[in-house]
Amino acid sequence: MTQPLSLLTAPHSSVPELETPDLLLRGPRITDLPAFAAMLTDPAFYRYLGNKPQTEEDGWRRLLAQQGHWTLLGYGAWSIEEKATGEFIGTVGFFDFQRDLTPSLKGTLEAGWTLSPRVHGRGYATQAVGAALQWIEAQFPTARLTCIIDPDNAASLGVAHKFGFREFARTTYHAEPIVLLERPRAQV
């Protein structure tokens, strides 16, 4: 039996909402897909994320993976909504993608953030990453926090450094150079 559309589009989420002065961090929604798919085809967006456009199908799979992290692991990515416009402008959160790379990040909480190029330079990444880190550290105080960033992505590296992430290795991922960073934690 097919469910009514209202049940299919209703958010089924236990994702905590976080707020910053300009942003609402909330669970992924089906209605995020059009804006997300548009971001994935913007060269200014994907130049440091594989340097090729992604499809709406790719965006859909990413949204599903984000929600799946929350369901299976108790953490994941938030959709970032700009308060002034109510628009979806990106994602921020933590992942365990079981990436095939050396050194391995398996078992770590891998931080990640992506924002629409139209909002770059407004301090939104700093607000979003700061709120996400505050939440994750309260929930998982002893977890190792890592991230991977394209070595040419100065803006993202700047955000990572602002929050104490430090390079611990360089490697390749999908035949592209990548910087691996970790955030030292106080002993609990």
Backbone as a chain_set.jsonl record, in Angstrom:
{"seq": "MTQPLSLLTAPHSSVPELETPDLLLRGPRITDLPAFAAMLTDPAFYRYLGNKPQTEEDGWRRLLAQQGHWTLLGYGAWSIEEKATGEFIGTVGFFDFQRDLTPSLKGTLEAGWTLSPRVHGRGYATQAVGAALQWIEAQFPTARLTCIIDPDNAASLGVAHKFGFREFARTTYHAEPIVLLERPRAQV", "coords": {"N": [[0.834, -1.176, 0.0], [0.599, 2.164, -0.851], [1.923, 5.034, 0.733], [0.282, 8.077, 1.733], [1.124, 11.186, 0.14], [1.654, 13.268, 1.965], [2.687, 11.946, 4.187], [5.015, 10.952, 3.116], [6.484, 13.229, 2.631], [6.769, 14.45, 5.054], [9.003, 15.425, 7.606], [11.001, 12.989, 9.144], [12.6, 12.883, 11.797], [15.104, 13.083, 14.271], [16.871, 15.022, 14.619], [18.755, 17.389, 16.292], [17.979, 20.863, 16.566], [19.967, 23.684, 15.91], [20.969, 27.034, 16.567], [22.405, 30.017, 15.268], [23.494, 33.451, 15.178], [22.757, 34.113, 12.5], [21.874, 31.787, 11.277], [19.989, 28.725, 10.941], [20.452, 25.517, 11.947], [19.364, 22.469, 10.969], [17.546, 19.367, 10.587], [17.918, 17.4, 7.562], [15.746, 17.942, 4.769], [13.282, 16.893, 2.382], [12.54, 18.994, 0.786], [14.865, 20.428, 0.551], [16.23, 19.496, -1.596], [16.028, 20.671, -4.357], [17.517, 23.154, -4.148], [19.92, 22.151, -3.177], [20.696, 20.434, -5.254], [21.078, 22.34, -7.263], [23.28, 23.723, -6.19], [25.228, 21.714, -6.409], [25.876, 21.707, -9.06], [27.197, 24.031, -9.571], [30.122, 25.525, -10.608], [31.776, 27.042, -8.865], [31.141, 25.929, -6.484], [31.771, 23.132, -6.607], [34.474, 22.987, -7.237], [36.484, 22.334, -5.377], [35.653, 19.919, -4.561], [36.052, 17.388, -5.868], [36.02, 18.48, -8.359], [34.096, 18.339, -10.398], [30.775, 18.518, -11.7], [27.867, 17.416, -9.882], [24.968, 15.312, -9.928], [21.348, 15.652, -9.587], [20.512, 13.238, -8.575], [22.83, 12.44, -7.204], [22.8, 14.414, -5.214], [20.428, 13.737, -3.894], [21.151, 11.225, -2.856], [23.146, 12.057, -1.103], [21.66, 13.595, 0.745], [20.085, 11.534, 1.824], [22.108, 9.967, 2.987], [22.991, 11.745, 4.91], [20.781, 11.914, 6.661], [20.693, 9.233, 7.325], [23.038, 8.869, 8.834], [22.325, 10.175, 11.226], [20.244, 8.507, 12.078], [21.459, 5.955, 12.335], [23.888, 6.387, 13.745], [23.657, 8.453, 15.575], [24.613, 10.953, 15.173], [25.344, 13.38, 12.606], [24.789, 15.255, 9.606], [23.698, 18.611, 9.471], [21.238, 20.474, 7.721], [21.785, 23.688, 6.497], [20.122, 26.605, 7.059], [19.466, 29.82, 5.977], [18.559, 32.355, 8.085], [17.505, 34.913, 7.418], [16.419, 34.622, 4.858], [15.203, 32.141, 4.781], [16.149, 30.16, 3.19], [17.705, 27.121, 2.045], [21.144, 26.729, 2.372], [23.366, 25.132, 2.518], [25.387, 22.53, 4.089], [26.474, 21.139, 7.218], [28.36, 19.143, 9.427], [29.006, 15.883, 10.855], [30.621, 12.821, 10.064], [30.941, 9.31, 9.279], [32.247, 7.905, 6.853], [33.555, 5.616, 6.153], [35.806, 5.773, 4.544], [38.091, 4.786, 2.006], [41.092, 5.261, 2.544], [44.519, 6.099, 3.268], [46.394, 7.59, 5.765], [43.878, 5.945, 7.734], [40.577, 7.177, 8.438], [38.602, 5.924, 9.705], [36.369, 5.307, 12.342], [36.636, 7.789, 13.438], [35.169, 11.033, 14.028], [34.32, 12.652, 11.335], [34.483, 15.855, 10.358], [32.61, 18.061, 8.276], [31.799, 20.598, 5.894], [29.828, 22.469, 3.673], [28.962, 25.184, 1.694], [26.728, 27.3, -0.114], [28.034, 29.091, -2.88], [27.003, 31.67, -3.134], [26.81, 32.715, -0.592], [29.321, 32.829, 0.429], [32.015, 34.267, 2.276], [30.612, 35.623, 4.235], [30.892, 34.829, 6.824], [29.395, 32.664, 7.551], [30.198, 29.962, 7.448], [31.949, 29.825, 9.603], [30.16, 30.36, 11.729], [28.412, 28.136, 11.487], [30.12, 25.857, 11.676], [31.212, 26.318, 14.207], [28.914, 26.107, 15.898], [28.177, 23.449, 15.369], [30.453, 22.048, 16.264], [30.403, 22.679, 18.993], [28.089, 21.308, 19.765], [28.731, 18.592, 19.084], [30.947, 18.053, 20.673], [29.858, 18.17, 23.223], [28.199, 15.956, 23.145], [29.827, 13.775, 22.392], [32.366, 13.596, 24.001], [34.964, 12.455, 24.025], [35.638, 11.702, 21.504], [37.585, 11.391, 18.521], [38.173, 14.046, 16.373], [38.17, 14.759, 12.976], [39.009, 15.971, 9.647], [38.847, 16.322, 6.049], [40.39, 18.146, 3.472], [40.697, 19.835, 0.395], [43.923, 20.705, -0.711], [44.179, 23.19, -1.984], [42.061, 24.701, -1.155], [41.84, 27.368, 0.368], [40.058, 28.932, 1.897], [38.412, 27.07, 3.276], [40.375, 25.642, 4.646], [41.207, 27.718, 6.281], [38.957, 28.07, 7.953], [38.981, 25.583, 9.24], [41.465, 25.733, 10.6], [40.928, 27.892, 12.285], [39.319, 26.699, 14.165], [41.027, 25.015, 15.461], [41.849, 22.706, 14.092], [44.468, 20.73, 12.877], [46.931, 19.911, 10.466], [47.733, 16.519, 9.866], [48.471, 14.699, 8.011], [49.109, 14.133, 4.502], [47.597, 12.923, 1.604], [46.188, 10.927, -1.033], [42.911, 10.942, -2.413], [40.492, 9.409, -4.215], [42.183, 9.745, -6.404], [43.032, 12.373, -6.143], [44.879, 15.024, -4.572], [44.832, 15.442, -1.003], [44.34, 16.973, 2.172], [44.662, 15.853, 5.442], [43.243, 16.516, 8.521], [43.172, 17.036, 12.1], [41.522, 17.676, 15.209], [42.906, 18.51, 18.116], [42.067, 17.259, 21.341], [41.082, 18.078, 24.675], [42.108, 16.169, 27.474], [39.786, 14.011, 28.904]], "CA": [[0.0, 0.0, 0.0], [1.371, 3.388, -0.961], [1.616, 6.045, 1.741], [-0.102, 9.383, 1.191], [2.255, 12.077, -0.083], [1.971, 14.045, 3.158], [3.558, 11.148, 5.041], [6.315, 10.811, 2.468], [7.237, 14.481, 2.661], [6.929, 14.914, 6.424], [10.323, 15.07, 8.124], [11.08, 11.957, 10.174], [13.928, 13.252, 12.215], [15.397, 13.424, 15.654], [18.043, 15.87, 14.507], [18.588, 18.587, 17.111], [18.123, 22.143, 15.871], [20.928, 24.619, 16.493], [20.845, 28.365, 15.985], [23.465, 31.015, 15.389], [22.837, 34.725, 14.869], [22.236, 34.196, 11.136], [21.593, 30.48, 10.691], [19.305, 27.625, 11.609], [20.957, 24.195, 11.576], [18.222, 21.581, 11.166], [17.611, 18.111, 9.856], [17.678, 17.446, 6.12], [14.354, 17.837, 4.31], [13.097, 16.646, 0.952], [12.445, 20.291, 0.114], [16.224, 20.954, 0.346], [16.831, 18.906, -2.793], [16.257, 21.557, -5.508], [18.624, 24.086, -3.889], [21.135, 21.349, -3.05], [21.061, 19.992, -6.606], [21.612, 23.512, -7.974], [24.633, 23.956, -5.668], [26.134, 20.67, -6.875], [26.25, 21.959, -10.457], [27.861, 25.335, -9.624], [31.577, 25.326, -10.599], [32.372, 27.649, -7.678], [30.866, 25.024, -5.374], [32.402, 21.809, -6.681], [35.883, 23.016, -7.655], [37.321, 21.661, -4.381], [34.952, 18.689, -4.179], [36.125, 16.478, -6.999], [36.142, 19.324, -9.549], [33.133, 18.007, -11.45], [29.414, 18.679, -11.199], [27.127, 16.235, -9.464], [23.59, 15.312, -10.404], [20.301, 15.661, -8.571], [20.572, 11.91, -7.948], [23.918, 12.497, -6.219], [22.315, 15.228, -4.109], [19.445, 12.94, -3.159], [21.896, 10.223, -2.079], [23.825, 12.755, -0.005], [20.652, 13.902, 1.772], [19.747, 10.275, 2.488], [23.248, 9.59, 3.831], [23.013, 12.644, 6.066], [19.754, 11.452, 7.595], [21.09, 7.902, 7.778], [24.007, 9.003, 9.922], [21.579, 10.47, 12.466], [19.459, 7.336, 12.469], [22.314, 4.822, 12.713], [25.041, 6.706, 14.583], [23.35, 9.472, 16.588], [25.173, 12.219, 14.71], [25.28, 13.485, 11.154], [24.884, 16.614, 9.064], [22.552, 19.507, 9.494], [21.031, 21.408, 6.626], [21.948, 25.06, 6.967], [19.097, 27.508, 6.536], [19.727, 31.233, 6.253], [17.371, 32.882, 8.767], [16.949, 36.089, 6.741], [15.698, 34.25, 3.639], [14.57, 30.833, 4.919], [16.661, 29.288, 2.127], [18.769, 26.131, 2.248], [22.394, 27.27, 1.819], [24.486, 24.207, 2.636], [25.368, 21.5, 5.121], [27.589, 21.052, 8.152], [28.14, 18.036, 10.349], [30.02, 14.877, 11.158], [30.358, 11.629, 9.274], [31.839, 8.158, 9.231], [32.005, 7.412, 5.504], [34.348, 4.409, 5.911], [36.613, 6.095, 3.36], [39.243, 3.943, 1.704], [42.295, 6.075, 2.4], [45.589, 5.863, 4.235], [45.918, 6.893, 6.955], [42.431, 5.763, 7.829], [39.771, 8.014, 9.329], [37.54, 5.087, 10.261], [36.24, 5.407, 13.788], [36.699, 9.185, 13.863], [34.055, 11.869, 13.603], [34.866, 13.479, 10.266], [33.734, 17.095, 10.173], [32.498, 18.523, 6.903], [30.911, 21.734, 5.68], [29.723, 22.982, 2.308], [27.998, 26.28, 1.622], [26.483, 27.881, -1.428], [28.95, 30.194, -3.199], [26.372, 32.99, -2.999], [26.939, 33.206, 0.781], [30.72, 32.816, 0.854], [32.546, 35.54, 2.746], [29.729, 36.247, 5.228], [31.135, 34.259, 8.151], [28.435, 31.61, 7.838], [30.897, 28.698, 7.73], [32.444, 29.93, 10.976], [29.018, 30.185, 12.629], [27.889, 26.773, 11.397], [31.103, 24.91, 12.225], [31.286, 26.562, 15.656], [27.738, 25.524, 16.551], [28.249, 21.993, 15.231], [31.51, 21.557, 17.162], [29.927, 22.794, 20.374], [27.15, 20.217, 19.996], [29.359, 17.273, 19.013], [31.838, 17.864, 21.82], [29.026, 17.886, 24.389], [27.626, 14.625, 22.994], [30.887, 12.78, 22.223], [33.508, 14.368, 24.511], [36.275, 11.832, 23.841], [35.796, 11.273, 20.109], [38.609, 12.041, 17.696], [37.561, 14.846, 15.314], [39.036, 14.89, 11.811], [38.376, 16.46, 8.417], [39.695, 16.294, 4.869], [40.193, 19.366, 2.696], [41.551, 20.03, -0.775], [45.012, 21.597, -0.301], [44.03, 24.507, -2.593], [40.878, 25.368, -0.611], [42.346, 28.219, 1.444], [38.976, 29.379, 2.776], [38.02, 25.974, 4.157], [41.504, 25.409, 5.546], [41.173, 28.795, 7.267], [37.915, 27.743, 8.929], [39.48, 24.453, 10.035], [42.514, 26.225, 11.505], [40.273, 28.753, 13.278], [38.763, 25.84, 15.21], [42.062, 24.173, 16.042], [42.232, 21.543, 13.296], [45.855, 20.802, 12.426], [47.294, 18.877, 9.502], [48.53, 15.402, 10.351], [48.93, 13.89, 6.878], [48.657, 14.426, 3.143], [47.442, 11.675, 0.874], [45.292, 11.098, -2.171], [41.589, 10.356, -2.28], [39.938, 9.411, -5.578], [43.275, 10.208, -7.276], [43.257, 13.801, -5.947], [45.566, 15.3, -3.302], [43.943, 15.829, 0.083], [44.963, 17.228, 3.471], [43.946, 15.288, 6.578], [43.425, 17.344, 9.706], [42.495, 16.592, 13.307], [41.387, 18.691, 16.241], [43.316, 17.954, 19.42], [41.044, 17.372, 22.39], [41.524, 18.04, 26.058], [41.894, 14.865, 28.089], [38.59, 14.003, 29.745]], "C": [[0.879, 1.24, 0.0], [0.94, 4.381, 0.098], [1.159, 7.326, 1.067], [1.122, 10.286, 1.101], [2.625, 12.851, 1.17], [2.867, 13.267, 4.118], [4.946, 11.006, 4.429], [7.139, 12.084, 2.564], [7.426, 15.022, 4.065], [8.307, 14.519, 6.932], [10.208, 14.027, 9.238], [12.483, 12.078, 10.752], [13.999, 13.452, 13.712], [16.661, 14.275, 15.672], [17.832, 17.114, 15.366], [18.749, 19.85, 16.265], [19.085, 23.025, 16.651], [20.736, 25.964, 15.822], [22.099, 29.171, 16.236], [22.788, 32.349, 15.098], [22.165, 34.764, 13.495], [21.684, 32.903, 10.577], [20.742, 29.604, 11.585], [19.92, 26.347, 11.066], [19.861, 23.208, 11.958], [18.416, 20.303, 10.368], [17.353, 18.296, 8.378], [16.197, 17.253, 5.806], [14.327, 17.558, 2.808], [13.091, 17.963, 0.187], [13.807, 20.971, -0.068], [16.789, 20.544, -1.006], [17.005, 19.875, -3.961], [17.437, 22.524, -5.306], [19.951, 23.331, -3.784], [21.617, 20.91, -4.432], [21.635, 21.153, -7.411], [23.03, 23.823, -7.502], [25.627, 22.979, -6.276], [26.577, 20.862, -8.321], [26.97, 23.291, -10.642], [29.383, 25.123, -9.565], [32.274, 25.948, -9.385], [32.145, 26.785, -6.439], [31.736, 23.774, -5.455], [33.893, 21.832, -7.014], [36.815, 22.341, -6.66], [36.697, 20.345, -3.904], [34.894, 17.74, -5.366], [36.209, 17.17, -8.343], [35.28, 18.869, -10.719], [31.737, 18.144, -10.871], [28.82, 17.34, -10.785], [25.678, 16.402, -9.897], [22.608, 15.45, -9.24], [20.27, 14.316, -7.844], [21.666, 11.866, -6.887], [23.482, 13.286, -4.985], [21.324, 14.467, -3.238], [20.152, 11.909, -2.287], [22.624, 10.859, -0.898], [22.841, 13.106, 1.106], [20.256, 12.642, 2.537], [20.862, 9.818, 3.426], [23.32, 10.47, 5.076], [21.993, 12.189, 7.109], [20.114, 10.082, 8.152], [22.121, 7.933, 8.887], [23.288, 9.258, 11.249], [20.868, 9.224, 12.973], [20.35, 6.221, 13.008], [23.376, 5.146, 13.757], [24.773, 7.755, 15.659], [24.011, 10.809, 16.321], [25.103, 12.222, 13.2], [25.41, 14.923, 10.726], [23.569, 17.338, 9.229], [22.449, 20.189, 8.139], [21.142, 22.798, 7.228], [20.911, 25.931, 6.259], [19.456, 28.936, 6.939], [18.457, 31.829, 6.863], [16.717, 34.019, 7.98], [16.094, 35.725, 5.541], [14.894, 32.964, 3.78], [15.072, 29.826, 3.908], [17.723, 28.317, 2.633], [20.033, 26.677, 1.595], [23.581, 26.332, 1.985], [24.282, 23.184, 3.73], [26.6, 21.622, 6.001], [27.314, 19.867, 9.063], [29.315, 17.096, 10.439], [29.609, 13.554, 10.531], [31.326, 10.515, 9.641], [31.548, 7.482, 7.9], [32.761, 6.12, 5.197], [35.207, 4.588, 4.669], [37.8, 5.143, 3.231], [40.437, 4.853, 1.454], [43.268, 5.747, 3.513], [46.292, 7.181, 4.492], [44.397, 6.917, 7.043], [41.791, 6.783, 8.775], [38.638, 7.204, 9.966], [37.548, 5.191, 11.783], [36.377, 6.823, 14.317], [35.399, 9.876, 13.475], [34.635, 12.862, 12.612], [33.964, 14.684, 10.042], [33.708, 17.46, 8.696], [31.527, 19.679, 6.812], [30.973, 22.152, 4.223], [28.647, 24.056, 2.311], [27.89, 26.791, 0.199], [27.454, 29.026, -1.692], [28.324, 31.575, -3.012], [26.487, 33.56, -1.584], [28.375, 33.164, 1.292], [31.133, 34.219, 1.304], [31.688, 36.239, 3.796], [29.955, 35.74, 6.658], [30.191, 33.126, 8.509], [29.116, 30.271, 8.143], [31.407, 28.707, 9.164], [31.308, 29.734, 11.971], [28.551, 28.734, 12.655], [28.847, 25.763, 12.022], [31.213, 25.086, 13.736], [30.125, 25.93, 16.406], [27.792, 24.0, 16.515], [29.306, 21.405, 16.172], [31.071, 21.611, 18.623], [28.976, 21.635, 20.703], [27.861, 18.871, 20.054], [30.257, 17.019, 20.218], [31.063, 17.613, 23.109], [28.49, 16.452, 24.344], [28.672, 13.515, 22.984], [32.216, 13.381, 22.697], [34.88, 13.742, 24.282], [36.555, 11.424, 22.4], [36.909, 12.059, 19.423], [37.904, 12.754, 16.536], [38.576, 15.065, 14.201], [38.288, 15.617, 10.694], [39.369, 16.3, 7.274], [39.347, 17.512, 4.02], [41.169, 19.371, 1.527], [42.66, 21.015, -0.398], [44.93, 22.999, -0.906], [42.842, 25.296, -2.042], [41.266, 26.195, 0.62], [41.24, 28.643, 2.413], [38.578, 28.285, 3.765], [39.142, 25.616, 5.124], [41.544, 26.482, 6.638], [40.131, 28.547, 8.345], [38.405, 26.614, 9.831], [40.528, 24.93, 11.043], [41.938, 27.103, 12.608], [39.741, 27.929, 14.45], [39.757, 24.793, 15.714], [42.404, 22.911, 15.285], [43.649, 21.766, 12.778], [46.149, 19.631, 11.493], [48.094, 17.776, 10.185], [49.006, 14.5, 9.219], [48.431, 14.507, 5.576], [48.626, 13.097, 2.407], [46.642, 11.966, -0.388], [43.978, 10.394, -1.862], [40.91, 10.519, -3.621], [40.918, 10.092, -6.544], [43.531, 11.719, -7.182], [43.991, 14.024, -4.628], [44.576, 15.812, -2.253], [44.762, 16.03, 1.363], [44.074, 16.615, 4.538], [44.284, 16.117, 7.804], [42.712, 16.712, 10.886], [42.487, 17.724, 14.313], [41.78, 18.071, 17.58], [42.251, 18.222, 20.471], [41.697, 17.385, 23.752], [41.253, 16.645, 26.602], [40.713, 14.941, 29.043], [38.75, 12.943, 30.813]], "O": [[1.816, 1.332, 0.793], [-0.253, 4.561, 0.343], [1.593, 7.635, -0.043], [2.05, 10.16, 1.9], [3.81, 13.072, 1.418], [3.714, 13.856, 4.79], [5.942, 10.948, 5.151], [8.368, 12.023, 2.577], [8.182, 15.976, 4.25], [8.741, 13.388, 6.711], [9.407, 14.178, 10.16], [13.429, 11.46, 10.263], [13.054, 13.937, 14.335], [17.425, 14.244, 16.636], [16.839, 17.822, 15.193], [19.571, 19.886, 15.35], [19.03, 23.105, 17.878], [20.381, 26.032, 14.645], [22.763, 29.033, 17.263], [21.594, 32.365, 14.796], [21.113, 35.384, 13.342], [21.08, 32.909, 9.505], [20.766, 29.719, 12.811], [19.911, 26.117, 9.857], [19.476, 23.117, 13.124], [19.347, 20.189, 9.57], [16.658, 19.227, 7.973], [15.493, 16.505, 6.484], [15.235, 17.943, 2.072], [13.585, 18.032, -0.939], [13.9, 21.981, -0.764], [17.721, 21.172, -1.507], [18.095, 19.895, -4.532], [18.261, 22.688, -6.206], [20.984, 23.816, -4.247], [22.806, 21.004, -4.74], [22.588, 20.963, -8.167], [23.893, 24.15, -8.317], [26.744, 23.364, -6.623], [27.55, 20.247, -8.759], [27.32, 23.643, -11.769], [29.886, 24.595, -8.573], [33.281, 25.411, -8.925], [32.878, 26.901, -5.457], [32.372, 23.399, -4.47], [34.516, 20.772, -7.067], [37.853, 21.817, -7.064], [37.176, 19.739, -2.946], [33.816, 17.342, -5.808], [36.446, 16.521, -9.362], [35.671, 18.993, -11.88], [31.534, 17.912, -9.68], [29.217, 16.281, -11.272], [25.229, 17.509, -10.194], [22.987, 15.374, -8.072], [20.03, 14.265, -6.638], [21.463, 11.322, -5.802], [23.755, 12.885, -3.854], [21.37, 14.539, -2.01], [19.802, 11.734, -1.12], [22.707, 10.268, 0.178], [23.153, 12.933, 2.284], [20.107, 12.676, 3.759], [20.594, 9.339, 4.528], [23.667, 10.0, 6.16], [22.308, 12.092, 8.295], [19.865, 9.803, 9.324], [22.078, 7.099, 9.792], [23.602, 8.638, 12.265], [20.896, 8.929, 14.168], [20.03, 5.609, 14.027], [23.732, 4.289, 14.566], [25.588, 7.924, 16.566], [23.969, 11.703, 17.166], [24.835, 11.192, 12.581], [26.061, 15.724, 11.397], [22.487, 16.757, 9.138], [23.461, 20.448, 7.489], [20.654, 23.053, 8.329], [20.843, 25.979, 5.031], [19.718, 29.213, 8.109], [17.399, 31.811, 6.234], [15.49, 34.075, 7.889], [15.139, 36.436, 5.228], [13.991, 32.715, 2.98], [14.494, 28.748, 3.771], [18.521, 28.637, 3.514], [20.021, 27.045, 0.421], [24.701, 26.697, 1.627], [23.175, 22.988, 4.232], [27.634, 22.141, 5.582], [26.166, 19.614, 9.43], [30.455, 17.453, 10.144], [28.429, 13.21, 10.472], [32.381, 10.748, 10.232], [30.703, 6.59, 7.823], [32.628, 5.578, 4.1], [35.326, 3.68, 3.846], [38.421, 4.755, 4.22], [40.759, 5.178, 0.311], [42.9, 5.198, 4.551], [46.743, 7.834, 3.551], [43.734, 7.797, 6.495], [42.387, 7.191, 9.772], [37.811, 7.758, 10.69], [38.602, 5.166, 12.419], [36.248, 7.045, 15.521], [34.623, 9.348, 12.678], [35.346, 13.793, 12.989], [32.826, 14.548, 9.593], [34.662, 17.202, 7.961], [30.549, 19.741, 7.557], [32.044, 22.183, 3.618], [27.561, 23.865, 2.858], [28.839, 26.721, -0.582], [27.675, 29.855, -0.81], [29.036, 32.546, -2.759], [26.284, 34.758, -1.388], [28.619, 33.436, 2.468], [30.655, 35.222, 0.774], [32.017, 37.351, 4.207], [29.281, 36.18, 7.589], [30.182, 32.669, 9.652], [28.653, 29.528, 9.009], [31.307, 27.699, 9.864], [31.472, 29.016, 12.957], [28.321, 28.171, 13.726], [28.431, 24.911, 12.807], [31.299, 24.1, 14.468], [30.327, 25.288, 17.437], [27.49, 23.339, 17.508], [29.07, 20.376, 16.804], [31.341, 20.69, 19.394], [29.05, 21.055, 21.786], [27.625, 18.087, 20.974], [30.32, 15.899, 20.725], [31.555, 16.917, 23.997], [28.345, 15.808, 25.383], [28.427, 12.43, 23.511], [33.097, 13.647, 21.88], [35.882, 14.455, 24.343], [37.609, 10.856, 22.113], [37.135, 13.234, 19.712], [37.13, 12.137, 15.804], [39.7, 15.502, 14.449], [37.082, 15.847, 10.789], [40.572, 16.162, 7.494], [38.179, 17.868, 3.865], [42.321, 18.96, 1.662], [42.37, 22.063, 0.18], [45.56, 23.918, -0.383], [42.641, 26.448, -2.427], [41.05, 25.778, 1.758], [41.467, 28.704, 3.622], [38.426, 28.549, 4.958], [38.887, 25.319, 6.291], [41.877, 26.188, 7.787], [40.389, 28.787, 9.525], [38.259, 26.685, 11.051], [40.473, 24.56, 12.216], [42.411, 27.062, 13.744], [39.714, 28.4, 15.587], [39.362, 23.801, 16.325], [43.186, 22.102, 15.785], [43.986, 22.849, 12.3], [45.679, 18.513, 11.704], [49.003, 18.043, 10.971], [49.85, 13.631, 9.435], [47.477, 15.284, 5.552], [49.512, 12.258, 2.567], [46.449, 13.124, -0.758], [43.939, 9.391, -1.149], [40.764, 11.637, -4.116], [40.525, 10.902, -7.384], [44.184, 12.283, -8.06], [43.757, 13.296, -3.664], [43.617, 16.516, -2.57], [45.751, 15.336, 1.595], [42.862, 16.833, 4.538], [45.451, 16.387, 8.091], [41.764, 15.947, 10.71], [43.334, 18.617, 14.275], [41.072, 17.214, 18.109], [41.619, 19.279, 20.484], [42.744, 16.772, 23.956], [40.267, 16.011, 26.224], [40.648, 15.831, 29.891], [37.856, 12.759, 31.639]]}, "num_chains": 1, "name": "protein.A"}
